[in-house]
């Protein structure tokens, strides 16, 4: 089984325009399981995952009792979830689907399994479907395309419109259901030249078919799969010999009479340039890597030919060329509108010089537009993400090459060369290292979605994460660096991909500027897009603010705002119009409008203007929502009681002082709660008051309205007057102010990665994580061992040692019980909103009771 013991994060640092990690990495000689495939993905609205199969395919002498799949969330890399795959042979392929909620695994016996999350937990997976081509090893595997393709335009990075920066490209799904909905399924290529397709019908049934790639079937050692804009599939295949042609096939999948049908067609093929060069004809006998440059570009392919000690890489492009006509036909009179006949032909774009032997290839996933203007702007501004591909070598180094010209953009020297104490170019050090046994090198390598991080597994079974500079180590002005990071944050915000790898490059001094600039860009979008991105931008801001101790308090505010927006929309959704022929506005919209117009500080006077019959609800729903209502009351009290403390030192709650929209939302909810309290007094928030005749709701509403008037959107902002601050100073003597224990505590790794030195971690040991930063953590982020544990979504206490099984968010650390203790529909409706994702959009992971 795959059992590495150390995870190393390494900073790529500029050195003469190269990338260099000076620190040596030691390895454990007792753990030597080797892996050949690693897949790394950013999930839409989700967190990052890594998985690696149990063994490599090139070692016939190795035998394994069981074949495991390991899934790791990069924010908690020590927490490994291992699945016994039940594959009878070595796992050869792993592939995520576009959403990241399903995973394909294939083996050397032709078995393909589809895994999906159990209960939407990243560390709980089950095999739900499978298909097989008995005894025929799988060499390539891919999900069918869903028709979604974006283009990122560097030329438009200064535009104010997100639609111009990230445009939707016309692209057809591989197969569609009724109404144009893309059909789910997968496609695989076997070693005997067979292509097999499995289609997932809406009812859950699987349609499977197999077809030969061509009439004369031959051995396929390497293959890759790409998609065309017209919905076709292109397969590239080679038998592994550099003297044989690389064949290309068009595959068309259709459903006829409830059966899957596959049609294949031979496309133009190519011979490697190195085999036609007299000097290199016999030098590189084997093709070791065959990759389309991107999944959606079947017209550019990368080929690597190797021998025992070296490799050469070639990049080819499919071009349409005019077909020369014989002289005998050139003298006849031309027909009007007749065009010269054309033919598709592979042309070599560029090739490298002789390289060290390549051990792994990683291609960029960022869908950057490669038009001439975009490439020129990227070159002028030194914007490199999406333009480089990575080659890992057997000497432990990694080179990042330009995807079109193959010139070197950056170099990372692995630990095996730097540990010898010699300069990376010193040949004697390399010779000594070769004689001492196999060098530490990467067996598998993958870029993240924005190409700002590289994940890899080495031949000693260790997992590495490399930080890749957006400018490839070139020195930039701070404004340009911020603009690059902002551009990629916007991309993640619009697409839903996780921004974890962008955070690797954000230094604490950048956080404030990035948050402000992100907000400015967001406010320039149209109203409809702002509504779509309303919660996602708050989640991005919260992630950014956690990276600096100076802004950590604002991260509390952003989390509170996410919870506030969710509770507000849930409570308003319970309101029903009194009569069926409803006007244009819902009761919730009318409540917002009346509260915005009425600036009275008396809650009962505001209440009189509302149609109270729209607020009539049954008792059980109101009573079941009491804990959410209590949170609203406690939060208003906390906010007002801390108003006098907000000074030069930013404390939690500071972000709400100027946020008129959020204060208005709190004000609306207090009015709603006041009306519900007349119907069901048991649902009212409870406060510990020093006086028996204290009307706590009235007091809080009056002070909240005064604060809201200082920050209304339709008036210039003002500082709270002295009388308001004086009254807020008296609050703790009138009401018991609650603590901030409902805030989640994040134990992730991202806040520890701001330094320049590599961080060493061990699988299974979260306690080995060192503390980050010299400043003491905020009081709201620390919990004493004997403190009550909170369910951050249900806003209830779970006790000091909870017995209930719980789940935690991989991004913000929010904890909630796995099983619902509630029976009422109103509370179940609230819980159903967070089945798949947390408030912040992060994924859930199961945590044992002792770690809650």
N, C-alpha and C positions, 0 to 999 in steps of 0.2 A: 504494500500500500504506500501511498504518497505521504511521507511523514517528515517534512522539513521542520527545523526547529528555530529558524531565525528569519526575521523579515528586516530588510535593510532599506531605508529611505535615503537616497543620495541626492545632494544638490549638484546640478550641473553648473559649473562656474566658468565664466569667460577667461580664456588664456590665449592671447594672440588670435582672437576671433574664433577660438575653438572652445569646446566644452570639456571641463576637466573636473574630476572628483579626486581630491588628494588623499582622502582617508582610505587606508587599507581595510579590507573586509576579511575577517577570518571565517573559516568554515569548520563545521563539525565533521571529522572523518568517519564518524560512526553512522551518519545518515547519508546514504548515497543513492537513493532512489532517483531515477532520471525521468524527466517528462519531455514530451515533444510538442504538445499543443497547449496553448493557453489562450483563453478568450477573455477580453476585458471590454466592458461596455458601460456607457452612461445611459440611464434609463429615463424615459420621459416621465416627469413628475416623480422620479425615483432616485435611488442611490446607486452607487457604483458597485459592480460585482466582478469578481475574478473567479475563474474556475479552471482547473487543469486536470486532464485525465491521468490515469495511474501510471502509464508506462509509455515509453517511446516505441515507435513502430520499426526502427531500424536495427533492433538488437534481437536476433533470433535465439540467442543463448539464454535470454532472460525468461523466467517463468514466474507467473503471479497466481496466487491462490484466488484472490478477489480483485476486482477492478473497481476502484473508488472514484467518485467525482467529488471535488471539494469546492464549495462555494464560499466566497469571502466578501464581506462588505468592507470597502477600503477605509471607512471611517472607524471600524472596529476590526482591524486586520488580525488580531489575536484570536478572534472568535470564529473558528472554522467549522462549517457544517459539512460533514462528510456523508455521502450517500453510497451505500452498497448498490452499485448499478445493476447487478445480476447479469452483466454482459459476460458471455462465455469466453470471448477472445479480447485481445488488447483493444482499448478504445482508440479509434483513429481520428475522429472528428467530433467537435463540439460547436454548437451554433445557437446564439440567442435569437429570439424573435425581436421584432421592432419595438415592442412594448417592454421587453425585458421580463415578462411574466411567464414565458415558456422557454424551454431549453431542449435542444435536440442532441442526442448522443448516438454515435454509430461505431461499430466495431469491425474486427477482421473476419467475422463470420457472416457479415451482411445484415446484422440486426440493427434496427434503428428504433430508438425509444424517444418518446416525447414526454418531457417532465414539466409539471406546472406547480405553482406555489400552492401549498395547502394552507387554507385560512388566510391567504394573502400575507404570509410571513416569509421573509427572505431566508430564514434558516429552517424551513420546513417544506420539503418537496416530495412529490409523489409522481410515479409514472402512470400516465392516464391512457396513452395510446402507443401502439408500436406497429412497425411493418418490417418485412425482411425479404432479402434476396439470398436464400439459403446458401451458405458456403462461398459467397462472392464478396470479398472484402470491399468496404466502402473507402474511396479515396478522396471524394469531394462531397460536400453537403451544404445545402442552403435552403432557407425559407423562401417561398414564393414572394415576389415583390407586391407591396400593397398600393403602389401607385403614388405614394407621397414622396416628392423630391423637392428640395429647396436649393437655392443658389445664394451664396453669401458674396455680396459685391463690395470689395474693398474700396473701389472707386467712390461708392456712395456712403462711406463710413461717416462723412461729415453731414449727411442728410438728416433732417429732423423727422423723417417719416420711416418707421420701421418697415413698412411695405416695400420701400425702395432699397433698403439695406438687405433684406432677406426676402427674395421673391420666390413664389411658387412656380416650379417648372412643369410644363405639361408632360405628363408621364402616365402611361397606361399600366394598370395592374396586370400581373401575369395571367390572371383569370378572374372573371367577374360573375357575381350572382345576379339575381333579378334586381333591376334598379341601379346597376353599376357598382354595387358593393363588392369590394375585393374578397376573393375566396381564400381562406387560409389553407396552407398545405406546405409540403416540402419536396425537394428534388435532390436526388443523390446520383453519383456516378460510381460505378464499380470497377474493379481492377480488370474485369474481362471485357470492358467496353459497353456495358449496359447502363442505360439511364432509367431510373425508377422514380415515379411520381406518386405521392400520396396526398389526396385532397380531403379536407375536413368539411363535411357537410354540416349545415346549420343544426341538424338534429343530433350531431355527435358521431354519426357513422363515418367510416373511412373508405374512400374510393382509391384503389391502388392499381397502377399499371406499370409495365416495364417494356422497354423497347431498345433494340440495338442502336448505338450511335450511327453506325453505317453498315452496309451489307457485309463487308469484310471485317469482322470483329477482330481486334488485336488487343494486346496487353496495354493497359493504361496504368502507368506508374504514378503520374501526377496529373491533376486536373484542377480547373477552377471554373466558377460559374458567375456570369454577369447578366445584366438585363438591359433590354433596349426600350426606348421610349414608346415603341409601338406595341409593347406587351409580350415580345418574344424573349426567349432565353438563349444565351450563347454559352456553349461549353468549349473550353480549351483543354486539349489533352495531349500528352506525350508519353512514349513508352520508356522514357528515362535516358535514352541514348541521344547524345548531342548530334549524332550524324543522321538521326531520323527526323522527319518533318514534325513540326508542332501543328496538330490538326485543330480546326475550329468547326463547330457544328451549330446550326440553328435548331432549337427545339421549340415546338409549338404545342401547348397543352390545351385540350378542349374537353368538354363533357358532351357526349352524344348518347342519347337514349339511356341516361342515368349511368353511363359507363365512362371511365376516364380514357381519353385517347391521346396518344403521343405521336407527333409527326416530326421527323428529323430531316435535316438537309445539310449537305456538306458545303462549307464556306472556304474561301481561299486560305491556304496554309502557308507556312514559312519555314525556312531553314536558318539556323543560327548563323550569324555573321562569322563567329569564331571558327566554324567548321569549313568556311570557304576561304579563310585566310591561310595561305600556305605555311606560315610560321606557327600557327596555332591549331592546325587541323587535328592533330592527335593530342594536343595538350590538355584539353578539358573534355574528357570522354562522357561525363554524366550531366544530365540536367537535374539540378537539385531543388530549384524553386521555380514555380510558374504561377504568376499572379496577374489578374487584371488590376490596373491602377486604382480603379474604384468599382464598386458594385454596380453602379449605373453607367459605367463607361466601358462598353465592349469593344471599343476601337483603339484602346491603348493597353499594351501588355508588357509585363516585366519578366525577363527570363534570366536565370542564373545557371551558368555551367561551371562545374568544379572538377578538380582532381584531389588527390590526397592532401595537398598542401596549399592550394590556391583556388581562386574563383574569378570569374569575369561576369559582369552584369550588362545586359542589353535591354534597351527600351525600344519597342516597335509600335508603329501607328498604322491603322488601316486607312488608306487614302483612296479617293475616287480619281481615276486617271483616264485620260482620253485614249481610245484604242486606235493606233495608227492604221489607216486604210491603205491597201495595196494600190500601186500606181495605176493599175488597169482600171480602177473605179474612180480615180480622181478627176478624169477628163470629162465625165458625163455631166450634164447640166444639173445643178443642185435643185432639189425639191424645196419649195417654200416651207419654212418652219422646221426643216430637217436638222437634227443636231448630230454632232459627232458621237459615235457610240462610246460608252465608257465602261470601265471595268474596275472592280475593287481589288486593291493590291496592298500587301503589307510592305511598308518601307521602314527601314531602321531610323529611329530618331537620333539616338546617341548610344555610345558604349563606354564603359569604364576602361581604365588600364588594368593590368594584372593586380588582383587584390589578394589579401590573406583569405583563407578559406571561410566562406560565409556559413554561419550556423543558424541564422534566423532572419526573417524579413518582416518589417512592420510597415503597413501602408497608412497614409493619413485618412481620417474619416471626415474631417471638416469639409463640407461641400463648397469649397471656395471656387468662385468663377475664375477661369483661366483665360479670359479674353485679354487682348493686348493691353487695353487701358487699365484693367484691374491688375494685371501683372506689373505694369509700370508704376502704378500708385503703391502697390505692395513693396516694390523694390525701393522707391523713393522714401517711403516711411519706415522701411526695414521691418515690415510686417511679414513674419515667416510661417505662422501656423497654417497647416493645410498644404504647404508647398514642399515639405520635406518628407522623404521616406527614410526609414532607418534600416541599416544593415548591421547585424551582430556578427562578429568574427570569432574564430576559434582561439585567438590570442586574448580574448576577454574584452576587446574594445568594441565600440559602437560608432558608426559613422552615419551622419544624417546628410543625405544627398538631395539635391533639387530634383523634383519629380519629373521635370522635362529635360533638363540639361545634364543631370547626374553629376554636377560638380559638387564638391564637398561644402556643406554649410556649417557643420559643426562636428566635433569629435569628442567622444567620451572614452577615456582610458580606463579600462577595468582594473579591479583591485590586484589582479595577478601581476600586472606590469608595474603598477605604482608601489606595490609592497616590496619590490626588490631594491627600492632606494635609488633606482636609476631613472633618468629621464625617459619618457615614453618612447622616444625614437632610438634609444640605445640598443643596438643589435645584440651586444654581448648579454644583456639582461634577458632578452627574449630567448637566446640560445640556451642559457642556463635554465630558464623556466621550462623550455620544451623537454630538456633531458630529465627534469625532475618529476615528470608525470604529466597527465592531462591538465591543461590550464583551465582555470575557472572561466566558463563562458556561458552565454545565454543559449538555451535550447528553444526558447519560445519568447516572442516579443510582441507587444500590442500597444498602439497609440490609444490615448483617451479620445473622447468625441471632439474636443477642441484642439487636440494635438499638443497640449501643454504638459502632458505627462506620458511617460513610457513605463509600462509594467512588464516584467520579465521573470521567467523561472530559469535558474542556472542548472548546470549539470550536477550540482551537489544538492539539488532539491530546495534551494532557498528562493524565496520570493523577494523581488526588488521593485522599488518604485523610484523612478528618476524624474526629476523636475526638468522640463525642457523650456528654455527661455523663449518668450515670444519673438525676440529679435535675434535669436541664436547667439547671444553673448555680445552683440554689438552695443556700444554705449549709446543710450538715448537720453534726450531731455525728459524730465519727470512728466511733463504734460503729454508727450508722445506715448510714454509707457502707460499712463493712465488712460489715454484714448484707446490704446490697443486692448487693455483689460476691460474697459467699459464696453467696447464693441462686442467682445466675446460674452460678457455678462448679459448684454441685451439679446444676443443670439440664444443663449440658454433660456432666458426668460420667455422669449417668443416661442421657441420650439418645445420647451418642457424638459430638455436634457438637463442632467444634473450639472451644477457649476462647481463641484468639488475640486476639479483640477485647476480651475481658474483661481480659486482661493489659495492654492499652493504658491502663487506668485504675488499675493497681496501682502505688502509689508504693513506693520501697524501704523506707520505715518501716512499711508495712502488711504486708510479706511474712510476718514471723514470726507475727503474730497470725492472719493468714488461714490459714496452714499448720496452726496449733494448732487453730483452730476447725473447720476442714475435717475434721481427724482426729477431733475430738470427735463431730461429726455422723455421721461414718462408723461409729464404734464403737457408736452407738445403733441402727444398723439390724440386722435379723435376720441370722442366720448365713449363710443362702443368698445374700442380696443382697451381703453383705460378700465372699463368694467371687467373685461375678460382677464386682464392682468392684475387686477386690484390686490388680490391676496398673494400672488406670486412675487410681486415686487417687494411686499412687506417681508416675505420669507427670505428673499435675497439680501435685503438690508439687515435682517437679523443675523444671517450667516456672516456677513461682512463685519458687523459690529462686535462679534465675539472674538475677532482676531486681535483686538487691541484692548488693553485695560482701560484706556481713556474713554472708549465708547461702549464698554461692556454693559453699562447701565441702560444704554439705548436699546441693546438687544432685548432686555427685559420688557421695555416698552413695546417693541415690535411684536414680541410674542403675545403680550397682553392685548395688543390691537387685533391680532389674528383671532384670539378667543372672543373678543368683544364683537367683531364683525359676525362671527359664526353664531353667537348667542342671540344677537339682535335679529338676524335673518330668521332664526328658528322661532323666536317668540312672535315675530310679526307674521310668520306663516300660519300661526294658529288662529289669527283673526279672520272672521268671515263676515261678508256684508249681510246686513239685516234682511234685505230684499233680494230676490233673485236677479231682477233686471239691474245689474250692477252698472254704475257709471264707469267712466274711463279709468278712474284711479281706485286702487285697492285701499282697504282700511289702513294698511301700513303706510302707504304713500300719503294718505290724508293726515295721518298722525304726524308724519315728518313735516308736512307743509304747515299745519297748525302750530306745532311747537316752534318752527323756525320763525313764524310771524309774531307769535305771542312771547314777548320777553318778560312777562310777569314773573316775579320771584316766588309767588304763592302757588304751590302745586295744585291746590283745589280750584283756583280760578282758571288755570290752564285746562283742567279736567272738565270744567263746565262746557267748554266749547266743543267737546268731542261727543259723537254719537255713542253713548256708553253701551247701547244694545249690541254693537259690533264686537264688544269685548267680553260678552257673556260666554263663558266656557264651563264645562262640567268640572266638578270638584277634583276627581282623580288626576286628570292631566295636569292641572295647576299644582297639586300637591307633589306629583312626581318630579316636576321641574324646579322644586324649591331650592335644590343645591345650586342650580344655575342662577336663579334669582338671588340667592344668598351671595354668590360670587360678585354679581353686579353691585349689590349694596356694599360689600366689603371693599371692592375696588374703588368706588367713589369715596368712601371714608378714608382709605389709605392715600388716595390722590390729594384730597384736600388737607389732610393732617400733615402731609409732607411738603405742602406748598411753601411754608416759611423756610424750609431747609434747602430749597433749590437756590444755589448760589453759583460761585465759580466752579465748585465741584459738582459735576453732573451726577445726579442720583436717579434711581428708578422713578418714573413718573414725569421726568423733565420733558420728555417728548410730547406729552399730552397738554402741556401748558399753553402751547400756541396752536394746537390742533383743534380748530373749531368744529370740524366735521365729527371727530370722535367724541368731543364733549357734548355736542348736540345729540349724538346717538345715545349717550348715557342718560341725558336729560329725558329723551323720549321713553327710554325703558323705565325710568323712575315713575313717569306718569302712568305707563301701562301697568306697572306693578301696583301702584296706588289704587287703580280701578279694580284690579283682580283681588286686592286685599279686602275690598268691601264685600266681594262675593265669597271669598274663601280666606279668612284671616290666617289660616295655617300656612299659606304659601308665602307670606310676607317674610322678608329677611329679618333675622333677629339680631339685635344689638345689645351689648351690655352697657346700660346707661347708669349714670350716677344719680339721676333724678327719676322718680316714678312717673311724673307727668311730662317727661321729655318726648316731644313728637320728632323722632329721629329722622323720618323720611322728609318731613317738612323742612327741618334744619339743613339736611344735606342738599335738598333741591334748591333752597334759597342760595346757599354758598356756591353750588355748582353753576347756577344761572349767572351769578355775578362774574364767575371766572369765564364762563362761555361768552358773555357780553364783551370781554376784553379781547377775544380772539375770533370773533365772527368773520366769516369769509367776505361779507358785504360791507365791512367797515375796516378802517386801518387798525392794525394790532396795537394794543396798549399794555402797559405793565399793570398787574393787579394793584389796586389802591391799598393804602395802609390799613383802612378799616377792614377790608377783606382778609388781609394777612393777619391782623390782630384776632379776628374771629376764628381763623384757622388755627392760630396758636392755642386757642382755648379748647379746641375740639378734643384733644387727648384727655382733658379733665372732665369732659362731658360724656364721651363715648370711648369704649375700649378699642384701640386701633389694632386691627389684625396684622399678623405677620405676612411675609411674602412667600410662605412655604409652598404655595401652589405653582410657583415657577419651576419649570423642569431644569434638572442639572445635567449638562451634557458631559459625557466622559469620553468623547471621541478624540481622534488623533490629530485632527486638522489644526487645532489651536497650539499643538506642540511642534509644528513643522515650520515655524517662521524663522528659525535660526539657520545658520549656514552649515552646520555640522550634521553629518549623517546620524540618523536615529536608529538604534538597534532594538528590535522587539522580538519577543518569543511567542510562538503559537501557544494558546491556552493560558497565557499569563498576562492578564490585564494589569496586575499590580506592578509589572516591570516598567510601566510607562513613567518616565521622569516628569517632574513638574515643569510647567512652561512659564517663562517670564520671571522676572525678579520681584515684581510687584505682588502684594498680597491679593488674593482673589476677593471679589466683592462679597459682602456679608450674605447677600441674597443667593449666592451660588454655593454656599457652604452649608452642610447639614451635620448636626451632631449625631453620633451613633445611636443615641436613644430617642431621636426625634420621630414624630409620626410620619409615616410614608403617605404620600398623596396620590390619588388617581387624578392626573392632571386634566383629563377630559371630562370626567363626571364630577369633578370638583368635590370629591368626598375623601375622607381619611380612610386608610386601609389598615391602620394599626402600626405598631413599632416593628413587629415581625409578621408581615402578611403571609397568609397561607394560600391565598388565591394565586393561580398562575397568571402572569402578566406579560404584556408586550411593551416594547419601548421603541421610540422613533429612532431610526439610524442617523437622522440629521440633527434634530434639536434635543433629543433625550427625553421627550415627553413620555410618561408612563401611564398605562391604563390597563384595567383588568381584561383578560382574554375572554372570559365568559361574562355575559350580562347578568347582573343581579336584579334587573328591573323587569316588571311584567307589563307596565302600561305602554300603550302605543306611542304616547307623546315622547317618552324617554327613549323608546326603541328607535323612533324616527331620528333622534339626535345621534344615537350610537351608530345607526346605519350609515350616516354621513362619513364616518371615519373607519369603515371596514377596510378599505383598500389603502388609504393614505392618511397620514397625520394632518393636523392643522396646517403645517408648513409645507405639505406635499411630500414629505419623506416617507420611506417605507417602514414597515413594522418588522421587528425581530422578536422572537420569543425569548423571554428571560426567566430563569428559574426563580422561585420565591425568595431564595436567600440573597439574590442580587437586585431585588426590586428597589 
